[in-house]
Amino acid sequence: MPWLHLKDLASLGRTCRALAATAASLNLLRANDIARGLERFPVPVFNIVDHVLYPLFSYSPFSILRSSPPLLPWGSLSRPPHKTPSNARPPSPSADICPCVASNSGQILESNSATNHSQLCMEADSPPISKRQREMPPLCGHLLEGELAYDGDSRLHCLSMSSKSDEWVPSNEFLSIIECGPACGCSLRCKYRVTQHGLSVKVAVLKDHLKGWSLRAMDFIPKGAFVFQYAGELLTTMEAQSRQRLYDELRKTQAEFAPSLMVVREHLPSGNLCLRLIIDATHVGNVARFVNHSCDGGNLQPCIARLSGSPIPKLVFFARCDIGEGDELTFSYGDVHGCETHPCFCKTAACKGFLPFEET
């Protein structure tokens, strides 16, 4: 029964009292925790608009390949088995000390290769990096431009250091972060693995009479704090185009259908495209699929996180400002407005009236 669609579950629940009780129990589980126990905090669902449940999907804290097997059914609180990458280094004897972290003097302790600086880490309180170090490939715990990524509280340094909201990083710019990964010998407790722990704040899914489903903070979130990654199925461009055509057809007949297909494009300073990351959270995903668009940039800063030794980057979000309890979590879907198809209800002073849209 945990695998059944909502309509099939409701039909089966009408056959006898025992099945009705089981169906009611499963629906209660879905409402109490949309994450099925796979996150640090439960994610409740509240709907005071109507009696329609949120879209049925398989929850995954992290992105998966399209060919990956289905995840756990509802009612199971066991985590999927963790697979160790073939190129992963053995964990450090001390879980709290990264073997590739520099000493207090800022000198490198060790590396796999004398020329592979992308597998090196530096102490957060080490001296400012020199011009020579800036010319090297980025180090773990740093931005792609070479600046330190996190402060002592594991918050995004370029956001937490600013004292005013108008000093935010522009919402249409994606910061690139290098973190420790399979190529490093440190554990998940390493301070340069900030984005690798799933949902880090308390949130809830709420239904809005105009926007539909939305995501709100259930606790205070300080500026610069990591919030979550955008998880889903990783697609190729051809797969994404095929799904987009299918979703466009479904939209014509199903008013409640809302696909969650995200296309991230990263450009070099020259303007050339260097990354095209496509994540579809429609069928498999996490809480990020419920985050709505805001024309003013919203309160979430999108970033690209790359793990040392992993070829596939991640789309992650940090708080662009202090976010209060009850505030809706939003970010800018983009600046492309070539097709005025879907109205925008962000209600900000910068609202353009329609959601961003671009051909996949």
N, C-alpha and C positions, 0 to 999 in steps of 0.2 A: 503493500500500500504506500510506503514512503516514496515510491518512484512514480506514482500516478499523477496525471495532470489534475488540476483543481476540479474541472468539470467531472472527470471520471471518478475522482475521490468522492465528490458530492453525490453522484449517482449510486455508487457502491454503498455509501453511508445510509441510503434510504431503504436498503434491503432488509436490515435487521438491526436490533438495538446494539448488539455487540460491535458490529461494523460502524454504526453511527458513533459510538463512544470512541472507537479508535480514530475515526476521521476527525472528530472534534479535538482529540488530543493532539493530532498532527497539526491541525490548524492553529492550535494554541502555541505549539512549539514554534511555528513559523512566525507568529506575531510577537512572541517573547524574545526571540533571538534569530534574526534573519541570517546570522553568520553560523548558526548550527554549532556553536562552541569552538569554532576554528580560529577565533580572534581572542585577544587579551580581554576584551570587554564584550558583554552581550550587546546586540544592536536591536532594540525594540522597534516595533512598527505601530504608528498611531494614525487612524483614519476616522475623522469626524465629519468627513464630507459625504461619503456614501458607504456602501457595504462591499465594495469591490476590493479584493485582496491585491497586493502588489504582484507584478509579473513574476511568474514562476521561472527560476533559473538555478543553475548549480553554483553554489558558493565556493570560491577559491580565493585565498588571501594573496596568491601570486599568479602571474600569468602562466599560461600553458600553451603548448603547441596544439594546433588544430587537430592533429591525429592522436592526441592523448586520450586515454580511456575516460569514460564518465567518472565523475567524482562520487562522493558518498551520498546516499539517499537521505531524506529527512528522517529524523529520529535517531540517527547515529551520531555520536559525539566523538568518534575516534578520528584521529588525524590521518591523512594519507601518508603512506610510507615515504620517508625522506631518502632521496637518492643522492649519493655523493658523486660529483663529477669525476671523470676519469683522470683529469689533470690536477685534481686537488692535492695540496700538500697536507701532510699529517698535521693535526692540531698541535698548538704549542703546549708544552708541559704545564705551563701556567696559563689558565684561561683568561687572566686579566692583563697579561703582558703580550703585546704583539711582537713576535720575533723580528719583524721588519720595521719596527718603530725606532726612530732615532733616539739617541741619548739626549740629556738635557742641554748639551752643547750644540745640538742640531746636526751631529754627524751621523751618517748612515751606519747602522750596525751590521746588516747583512743583506744580501740579495741573491736571487737565483742566477743572475747574469750581471756582469760588470757593465753591460750596455743597456739592460732592460730596466730603466728607471720607473716604469709604470707599475712595477711590483714592489716599490719601496714606499715606506710610510715615514712620517716625521712627527715628532712630539708636538702636541697642540701648543705648548708654551715655549717652543723653540724660537730662536731669533728670527727676524724677517728673512725671507729667502733672498739670496743674492742674485745679481744679474746673470751669473753663470747658471745658477739653478733654474732661473726662469726660462733659459734656453733649452733646458732638458724637457723630455716628455713629462706630463703631469705626475705628481706623486699621489699616493693614496691619501685621502683626507683633504684634498685640495680641489679647487675649481679648475676647469680646463685651462683657464687663463693663468694659473699658477698661484692664485691667492688661496689662503687658508679657508677651508669650507665651513668648519664648525668652531664654535666657541667652547668654553669650559662646561657649558650646560647642554652640549650637543644640539645647539640651535644654529640655524644657518647664519653664519657670521655677518654677511653683507646685509641681512635684514635686521638681526638683533642689535647690531651696532648703531643703527639709525634711531634717533630719538623722536623723529616726527614722521607722521604718516606720508607726507609728501616726498620723503626720501626713499620710497619704495623703489625696487627694481621695476622698470616698465613691464606691465602685465603681458605684453606681446613678445617679450624676450624670454627664451628658455635658458636658464642657467644649466651648465654641464658640470656634474660632480663626479669625481673619481673616488671610489670606496674600496676598501679591502674586499677580496673575493676568494674564489677557489685557489688562485695562485699564491695566496698568502697563507702562512701557517697559523694564523690567529683564530680564535673561536668567535662565536656570534656575540660574545660580550665585549669584543674590541670596540673602542670608541669611534672607530672609522667604519662602522657597519650600522649607521643610524637608520637607514631606510630598509633594513632587512628583517624587521621584526613584526611586520604586518601593521594593523591598525594600532595607533599609539594614543588615541584620545577617545573619550566617550561621545558617541553620536547616536542619533535616532532618525529613523525614516518617517517623515510626515507627509500627508497628502494635502496639497493646496488646491483650492477650487479653480484656480486659473492655470498654475504651472503643472499640476499633476503631482507626481511624487517628488519630494525634495529631501535634502539631508541637513540636519541641524546639529549644532554643538550642544552637548548635554553638560558641559563643564567649561570653565575658562581655558582658553588656549593662548599662550603667550606668543608674541611675535617671533618668528623665526623657528618655531617648533615644528618638527616633522609631524604630519597628519596621517597620510596613507599613500599608497601607490595606486595607480589605475591598473587594475588587474583584469585580464580577460584572455581570449584566444588570440594568439599571434598569427596574423594572416599575411599572405603574399598579396601583391597588388591585384592579381587576377582573381584570387579568392575574394578579396574585398569588393571588387567591382561586381562579381556575381551575387554576393550577398546583398549589396546595396540595391541592385535591381529587384531582388526578391522582397526586400524590405519596403521599397517604394510601392510595390503591388499590394503588399499586406496593409499598408497605411490607407489605401483606398477603400478597403472593406472593413478594417478593424480600427475604430476610433481610438481605442485605448492602447493600441500597439505603439510602443516607443522604442526604437532600436538605439543601441549604445555603441556605435561604431566610431572610434577615435583614430584620426590620422595625424601623426606628428611629423613635421618636416623641419629638419635642422639644416641651416645654411652656413657655409663658410663665410668669412669676411668678404671674400670676392663675390659672394652672391650665389655661388654654385651650390647645388643641393648635395649634402654629404650623408644624410640619413633620412630614411622614410620608415617610420615605425607605425604599424597598423595594429590596433588592439580592438577586438570586438567583445564587448561585455554583455551582449544581448542574451546569450545562452549560458555563458560561464563568466563569472566576474565577482567583484566585491562591492563594498558600499559606495565606491567612487562612481558607480554607474548612475547613482541618484543625484549627483551634484549638477545643479542647473547653471546656465549661462548668465553672466552679468556684463552688460555693455561697458561698465566703468572699470572692468578688470577683476572685480570681485575681491574676496579676502584670502584667496589661495594663490600661491606662487607656483606655477608648474616648473619642474626641473627634469633634466635628463640625468639619470644616475647610471654610471658604468662601473661594473665590478671588475677588479683585476683578475684576469683569467677567464672572464665570461664574455662571449662574443655579442650577446644580445643586451642592449641597454634597457632601462626601465623608465616609465613616466611616473614621477613622484610629485607630491605636493607638500609645501610648507606654508605656514601662516604668514601672510604678507603684513598683517597688523594684529594687534590684540583682538581676539575674538571672544565675545561674551557668551555666557550660557544662554541658549535659546536662539542665537543668531544663525541664520541660514548660511551654509557653506556654498560659495560660488566661485567661479573663475571665468575667464574669457575664452570662449570656444574658438575665437579667431577674429580676423578683421575682414574676411572676404564676404561680400554681400552681393554676389552676382545673381542670386535668385531669391526674390522676396516671397517665400512659400509659407514659412511657419512663423507666426507672430511671436514677438518677445514680450514677456510680462515681468521683466526685471524691475521695472518701476524706478529706475535710477534717473538722475538728471541727464545722463549720457545715453539713455535708451534710444536705439535707432528704429525701434518698432518691429524689427524682424530678426530672427536668429541667423547667425553666420552660416553660410552654405558654400560648399565647393565640391565640384565633381571629384570622386575618388580616383 
